Amino acid sequence: MTNYLTTWPNETIKKRDRLLTVCDKALTGIEVAIDYGFNGHRDLILLDKAITIIQQRLAEATTLLSILVDSCDQNDKYPLWVLDALGLRNNGPPDAFTLMAENEQLLAIIKQESNLKWRQAEAPKKWLLQMQTNFKEIKAHLLGQRWQGKAKPPR
Amino acid sequence: MLNDVTVQIFLLWLALTALSILYGYYISLHPPEQKDNPIAVFWGIAFTIILLSPSQYLAYQAGLTLLFSLMLPGYFITSLGIVGAMWSLKHRAEEVSARGHQILNELNERG
């Protein structure tokens, strides 16, 4: 299978890799919140710290994604994964921007719940798991994994 | 030789002790928030006292001083058991949290 990413400028690949790193950091923050924030008791300080990190990384990732997509615009030709990330494929999975926006909404709800002292632990945990899934999906978009063996992009 | 009243009071005491232990087990399954731990310990002891006091009182009223005396060690052991379970739980949770804080700090340092 042709690796279409190699045909794209190195600068773009570097930007994408930077975005992947930021997503990984956000994922680490989420994993720590899930694995250590709810184990035995609810460590509110740890959860607050993790949420701050997730929030920072999410904002950074959203900015980087916009910069990346803007920088890809060369005579209206994009790498396949950018088309996917933008949601330009018919009946495709949710695009990266939608997923980022959903994560921001989830984070806002989680922060609101944290003010209520996280009395019901299962709900924030479920939202954190959803955020984790969304970030993994964004990473899959960026790595072009959602295009493999599927329909060709629109011309 | 044990008379009927002694057996009844002793069985009541056993049942209430079992309830206290179940309470401790329930708390360990549904741990309170960190800052609520001392409150949970207080209620653990209070719950034990509330549960076990009637049987002790009955033993005292019935003039069963030997049974009353024998109940005392179990009474305190149950209370201490609940306190111990809570502190052990808190200690374990703190260890787990420390690991989480360490990972987050490293993540922050990496920028």
Interface residues (C-beta under 8 A of the other chain):
Chain A: K25 T28 G29 V32 D35 Y36 G37 N39 G40 H41 R42 D43 L44 I45 L46 K49 A50 I53 K117 W118
Chain B: P31 P32 E33 Q34 K35 N37 L89 K90 R92 A93 V96 S97 R99 G100 H101 I103 L104 L107 N108 R110
